Amino acid sequence: MPAHTSVAHWPYELVGAGFGALGIGFVWLGYVRTRAVEDALDRGTFAPFGTAVPAALFGAGLLLGAATIALVLFA
């Protein structure tokens, strides 16, 4: 966005930071899940996949997606 516009920058920065945090969350989940599966394979068991963290990441993705659409359409 050009610096000379009168549009507020903070909504874009907030959504961008949210996407950065979401990306970190997915990387963290991938690391934790990989460790859990490897440990379960070593023990010869199954590593169940919980629902709380994936649901939170899914909800955050929906919220950020909706915010992006709103910014594009109404800003």
FENKA-V959702 format. One record per pair of residues at least 12 apart in sequence whose C-alpha atoms are under 8 Angstrom apart, sorted by the first residue. I is the first residue (numbers start at 0). J is the second residue. D is the distance in Angstrom with one decimal. If there is no record, write none. Layout:
i=I j=J d=D
i=I j=J d=D
This chain:
i=6 j=74 d=7.8
i=10 j=70 d=7.8
i=11 j=70 d=7.6
i=14 j=63 d=6.5
i=14 j=66 d=7.1
i=14 j=67 d=7.0
i=17 j=63 d=7.0
i=18 j=60 d=7.9
i=18 j=63 d=7.0
i=21 j=56 d=6.9
i=21 j=59 d=7.1
i=21 j=60 d=7.2
i=24 j=56 d=7.2
i=25 j=56 d=7.5
i=28 j=52 d=8.0
i=32 j=48 d=7.9
